[in-house]
Amino acid sequence: MTARPLAAALAALIALPLAAQEPSFGGRTLDEWQAVLKSDEVPRKRRAAVVALGQIALGTDKKDTIQAAMVPVGRALRTDASPVVRQQAAVVIGQQKVDEAAPAVVTDLVEAMRGERETDVRKEVAVAVGRYGKRAAQAVAPLTAALKD
């Protein structure tokens, strides 16, 4: 009978470091922030999720974590209904480590540059494109077209 409680305690101790390794920010995990960004109806909360995902990406060198954090941010840049969320997504993308984040977000930057109508959002997209340099070369044509506005 003593072996079972000891085994349970040992299993809990082993699982504790594994749970602590899950990326998080502000008391929520990466998965929780992704869910907020994807489905919360309140733009302020989705904007907070974009910021949190950006901080998670900046706080790691793990490419899979960076991808997992930045792919939803790029999607928000292209598709979120709120200009405030899209603008924050562009800012967050522009703050990332370019080499690590580029595969996840360059296409989103290009698409946002082509389709965005809100001036403040387009400005932040242009700033982010500038940070990505040659990696975002396909954004030059849409950026040039935006300058004509």
Phi and psi in degrees as a GROMACS rama.xvg file:
@    title "Ramachandran Plot"
@    xaxis  label "Phi"
@    yaxis  label "Psi"
@TYPE xy
-72.3227  -26.8679  THR-2
-67.888  -36.2376  ALA-3
-65.6103  -50.2479  ARG-4
-62.173  -36.0181  PRO-5
-65.767  -42.649  LEU-6
-65.0668  -39.3947  ALA-7
-65.9306  -41.3697  ALA-8
-65.056  -41.6724  ALA-9
-63.8692  -42.1938  LEU-10
-63.2079  -39.4014  ALA-11
-65.6007  -39.3756  ALA-12
-66.8522  -36.6137  LEU-13
-70.3941  -39.3072  ILE-14
-72.0096  -26.4985  ALA-15
-57.5031  -49.8006  LEU-16
-63.9516  -30.7133  PRO-17
-66.422  -41.6148  LEU-18
-67.4237  -34.8542  ALA-19
-69.1434  -20.5152  ALA-20
-80.0473  -15.0628  GLN-21
-65.9852  127.682  GLU-22
-60.1381  138.273  PRO-23
-150.519  165.287  SER-24
-154.934  135.385  PHE-25
59.863  29.9121  GLY-26
84.1476  2.19998  GLY-27
-121.039  148.818  ARG-28
-82.1415  167.703  THR-29
-53.5331  -47.1522  LEU-30
-61.7513  -39.37  ASP-31
-66.2659  -41.5691  GLU-32
-65.8122  -38.279  TRP-33
-60.3221  -41.5298  GLN-34
-65.4922  -40.5313  ALA-35
-61.4045  -47.1962  VAL-36
-62.6007  -38.6729  LEU-37
-73.8128  -36.8881  LYS-38
-130.301  -5.81636  SER-39
-71.9904  140.405  ASP-40
-82.4768  -15.7011  GLU-41
-92.1777  116.081  VAL-42
-55.8243  -36.0725  PRO-43
-60.7668  -38.5311  ARG-44
-72.4698  -39.1943  LYS-45
-64.9582  -38.3524  ARG-46
-62.7708  -42.3812  ARG-47
-62.0191  -37.4761  ALA-48
-64.679  -39.5047  ALA-49
-60.7779  -46.2696  VAL-50
-61.195  -46.6161  VAL-51
-61.694  -44.4262  ALA-52
-62.5979  -38.6193  LEU-53
-63.0364  -40.1942  GLY-54
-67.7353  -37.7347  GLN-55
-62.0255  -44.8121  ILE-56
-63.815  -40.8187  ALA-57
-68.6546  -25.2129  LEU-58
-88.3507  9.35035  GLY-59
-139.098  159.664  THR-60
-109.007  1.07007  ASP-61
-78.5117  116.881  LYS-62
-61.4857  -36.6036  LYS-63
-67.2564  -34.4956  ASP-64
-70.7343  -41.1929  THR-65
-60.2354  -46.2864  ILE-66
-60.3413  -46.4048  GLN-67
-62.7528  -31.6261  ALA-68
-81.7573  -39.0838  ALA-69
-86.8008  -26.6499  MET-70
-58.8419  -46.6716  VAL-71
-67.0059  -29.5518  PRO-72
-66.9818  -43.1298  VAL-73
-62.7906  -39.4854  GLY-74
-63.9711  -41.33  ARG-75
-62.7506  -37.5705  ALA-76
-59.0258  -40.0215  LEU-77
-82.4089  -33.6264  ARG-78
-124.629  -11.2853  THR-79
-64.383  142.606  ASP-80
-72.0194  -23.0045  ALA-81
-95.4526  125.676  SER-82
-61.5288  -29.8896  PRO-83
-64.7556  -40.9618  VAL-84
-68.6913  -43.7206  VAL-85
-62.8706  -41.4809  ARG-86
-63.1985  -44.1147  GLN-87
-64.0255  -37.4018  GLN-88
-61.4716  -42.1503  ALA-89
-63.8281  -41.8262  ALA-90
-61.5184  -47.2229  VAL-91
-62.7526  -42.4756  VAL-92
-61.2364  -40.4936  ILE-93
-66.7787  -19.8777  GLY-94
-89.1942  -9.50153  GLN-95
-75.8671  162.861  GLN-96
-68.8344  114.503  LYS-97
-57.0889  -48.1809  VAL-98
-61.529  -39.1286  ASP-99
-78.5448  -37.9872  GLU-100
-85.8794  -23.7352  ALA-101
-50.7725  -46.7705  ALA-102
-59.5301  -29.2683  PRO-103
-84.2696  -22.6193  ALA-104
-127.162  -13.1495  VAL-105
-60.557  -44.7518  VAL-106
-61.6147  -38.3395  THR-107
-64.6179  -40.5674  ASP-108
-61.059  -44.7914  LEU-109
-62.7086  -47.7168  VAL-110
-63.5187  -39.1058  GLU-111
-65.941  -38.612  ALA-112
-63.3286  -36.1803  MET-113
-72.8309  -39.3585  ARG-114
-107.488  -12.0297  GLY-115
-71.4882  135.111  GLU-116
-107.038  -21.3861  ARG-117
-77.6617  125.26  GLU-118
-59.8114  -45.8699  THR-119
-64.0979  -37.512  ASP-120
-68.3092  -45.8316  VAL-121
-59.7999  -37.8901  ARG-122
-60.1561  -46.3772  LYS-123
-68.5163  -34.8637  GLU-124
-63.225  -43.9558  VAL-125
-61.9409  -40.5644  ALA-126
-62.3985  -45.1106  VAL-127
-63.5239  -42.1291  ALA-128
-57.8425  -42.9073  VAL-129
-59.7063  -36.3812  GLY-130
-68.1052  -29.4861  ARG-131
-86.8252  -8.70819  TYR-132
49.7471  -129.524  GLY-133
-60.5764  -27.6588  LYS-134
-63.6454  -23.7668  ARG-135
-110.652  29.551  ALA-136
-57.8173  -32.0687  ALA-137
-68.7367  -7.88075  GLN-138
-86.8125  -5.26581  ALA-139
-62.0506  -46.0839  VAL-140
-61.2109  -49.539  ALA-141
-64.7158  -32.7139  PRO-142
-66.8066  -42.1849  LEU-143
-62.7758  -41.2882  THR-144
-64.305  -37.6081  ALA-145
-66.2347  -29.8803  ALA-146
-67.2256  -20.7059  LEU-147
-78.1117  -11.4368  LYS-148
